[in-house]
Amino acid sequence: MAQKEFTVISHHYNPDWLSEEALLASFVARQNDFAFMRAELARAPLQGNVQHYLLVGVRGAGKTTLLKRLAVAIRREPDLSNHLLALSFPEELYQVKNLSDFWWAACEALADELDYLQQSHEAEKLLQAIDQIRKQGDKSKLAADAGFKLLQDTCAQLEKRPVMLVDNLDMVFDRIDKSGRKLKDPHSPAYWALREALSTTTSPIVIGGSVRLSDAFIDYDKAFYDFFLPKRLGKLSLDEVHSVLEHLADAQNQPEVKERLRTNPARVEALYELTGGNPRALGLIFELLRNGPNSRAVEDFERLMDITTPYYKARIEDLSEQAQVIMHALAVNDAKLGLRFGHTAAEIASYTDLPTTSISAQLSLLENEGLVEKSPAHGRTQYRITEQMFRLWLQMRATRRIRQNVISLAKFFEAMYEQEELQAMLKEGGGTSAVTTINRIHESQDREIRSHVMEALDAEYEASQQGIPEYLDGCLNALLSKEFIEDFLVTALQTPTSAALILDKMRKLGYEKHARPLILAFEAALKGKEDMLTELEPELQGATMHLYVRLTGKPNKKTRKNAVKSVDAQL
């Protein structure tokens, strides 16, 4: 048992270190994605045309784990192993500086696989051939294909077709496209040489991972336009999150964790929204549930941010000074956003006092690194930080005021889900469990409410205006109540002029600090900007859409579906 617990803790950022048995035991999420990719490989012939794939997702989305799971399937399952060989590349190919290096890395991956399969003689023979040919080769030739020929010849002798499982494929492409990147030449000779090599009836099958669809994959005049089929790895569903956590509890013989999942689902639901359904975060969340039986979502989230500090600190410090300034500006100015995607380059320049030209150049570099995403959907191009947890970590490391905004959001999520949980149990006649939940919520209110409780507000604006408190901390349950939302705000929306006054008043009184999803949902309902809800930061979309439905009384399946698709489309 101790070894399993160690595995959960120590491989959040290095899933490739897992043994095959540990991987199979822990592979719960991404089952549908795995089944699809496995079926595609099973149909791939030993000789003939094949489709190449690109797994697209933010860091921590599970790309590396899925690639490793496919490698295990190729090794162990006869309908794959009888004609395929898994070439697992290191997550970072620091040695690759041109296309020739990429092919030599493929040969080394083949030697690794042969050694793993206990074909030591073939592995040693291949390594000797690599050394001999590389010493004699023309190192100045950009698209040298000696490594590719050796790879092809070796696989032909083995009567196997190689499946190249390449994480961070977009970064590899940046490294081999020297002339295209430096000279702005869309017709990179290295790209065309690689496409030609991958287009034959005996070519390797490539399944790559990438944090984004870079220009190499989407520009119509680039070699790989419409060549790789993208497979997006979006956020896990809440059901998948519960399945993974329950599986971890079973694997580590921790029934008490399963009980906490059952009795306090709001805690996990709040963390789910804050972490964006990121698979990498689930092992950390499990540890929080295991070690903090009575914690609240806010305490869990603070611990999660503390645990991930070495990782995110290294990532931010690896950037240039200007890039760090821009990332900080994008993170801490999120609270200034309304119903929009992000900030323009000019706005970032005003926050940072850097020239707009420098901002634009740095944004391009950050986009290439997968740290920043952009949207030109509504006028001028807007930018924001791609990774939800990275953005929240930067906010938690900022000023106390900004940090409190994140903490307030965590409190809001937990309060919202606790109320839903309570109402569901009361409707079902929940009995003792419902009473327990009521007591827990009342205890939370007693701790948090300082001097007053929100009174039920009258439907008429003039009368109810006097009932809006000046201090909102601790009133989340009242803000989410039927009296406030369905009876007061919904009625106010029937008179747009009064609703606009209420929106302005709520902002002035600080509602946005404590209940930003409610403010944004009310604004969208007032202005008829439902489509803009899909532009919000990912952590806000689910709660805001839920509240929008409560305010309008018209569940919109199309918009809810688009909210999920939007997160995937922006990876």
C-alpha positions, 0 to 999 in steps of 0.5 A: 500500500505504501508504494501505491501512495508514493506513486500517487504523490510522485508522478503528477508531473512525470507520468512516463515514470509509472510502471506499466502495471501502475499505469493500467491500474490508475488509468481511469479517465480518458477511456473514450479517447483511448478506445478511439485511438486504439481502434484506429491503430487496430485498423492501421495496416502493415503497409498502406496509407494511414491517418496521423493524429494530434492530441491537443490539450493544456498541460496536465490534460493527460496527453502524456499518460494517454500516449503511454497507455497506447504504448502499453496496448501496442506491446501487450495486445496481439491485434496491435503487437502483431504488426506495430511497434511503439516508439515512445519519445521522451517528453522533451526532445532537447537534442533536436535542432533539425529534421535529421536529429528528429529521425535519429531520436526516432532510431534511439526510441526504436532501440529503447523499445527493442531493449524493452521487448528483450530483443537485446541483439537487435537493439545493440545492432541498431545502436551500432548502426546509428553511431557508424552512420552519424559519424560519416553523415553530412551534418550540414544537410537540413533534411538529412534522411539517413536516420529515416532510412535506417528506421525504415530498413530496421522496421522492414526487417522486423516486419513491424510498422512503427507508431511514433508517440511524440509528446510536445510535437508542436515544439519539435516542429518549431525546432526543425523549422529553422528557416520557416521560423526565422525568415517567415517562410511558410514553405519550410523545406523541413516541413515538406520533407517530413510530410513526404516521409510520412506519406508513403505506404510504409511510413511511421504512424505519428500520434503527437501531443500539443498544447495548441494547434500551431500555425504549422497545423492550421495555416492553409499554405503550410505543409501540415494543413489538414494532415494531422487529425486533431483529437482534443482533450478537454476538461474531464466531466464531473462524473469522470472526476468522481470515478477517478477519485473513487478508484484511487480510494479503492486502490489505496484502501481508503473507504473514508475518502469515498464516504467524504465524496458522498457526504460532501460533494460540494467540496469536490464540485468547487475544486472541480470548477477551480481546477478546470477538470484537469487530470493532473490535479486529481491526484493532488485533490485526492491527497487533500481529501485523504489528509483533510477530512473536515476541510472546506474547499477554500482550505483545499484550494490554498493547499493545492496552490501551495503544493504546485508552487515549485512547478509554476514558480519554475515555469514563470521564472523560465520566461524573459522579464518582459514575458513575466510582466505580461503574464502577471498583467494578464492574471491580475487584471482578470477581475476587470473583465466583464463578458469578454474573452481577455485583454487586447495588446493595447490594454496590456501595454497600458497595464505594464507601461511597455511599448505595444510593439514589445507586447505583441512580440512577447505575446507571439512567443507566449502563444508559441509556448502554449501559455497564452491563447487569443480570440479575434471573435469580437473585434480586436484580438484579445489574449488571456492565459491558457492554463486555468490553474496557472492563472489562478496561481499567479493571482494567489501570489499577487496582492492580498486584495487579488488573492481574496478575490480568488478565495471569494470565488472558491467560497461562492462555488462551495456555497452554490453547490451546497445549496443545490445539494441541500435542495435536492435532498429536501426534494427527495425527503433526505431525512437525517442526511438532509438535516446534517447538511442543514446543520453544516451550512448553518455552522458555516454561516455562523462562522462567516456572517459578521453582523447581519444576514441578508433579509428577503428582498421585496420585488419592487426596486425602491423598497428593496434597495434599502435592504441591500447590505453594505458588507457582503462577506459571509452572505453567499447563501443568502445571495444564492437564495430563491428570495434573492435570485428568483423573487427579486432579480428575476422580477427586476429583469422585467423592467430593464431600467430598474435592472440596470440600476440594480446591476450598477448598485450591486457592483458599487456595493461589492457584490462582484468581489464575492459573487462574480458569477452572479453579477456576470449572469445577471448582466448577460440576462439584462443585455441579452448576451448569452453567447458571451458566457462562452467567452468567460474564463473557464472557471466561471463558465459552469457556475455563470451558465447555471445562474443564467438559467435560474435568472432567465428560467429558460434552460438553453441546451445549445449554450450549455453545450457551447460552453463546454465546446468553448473550453476545448476550442480554446486549448 
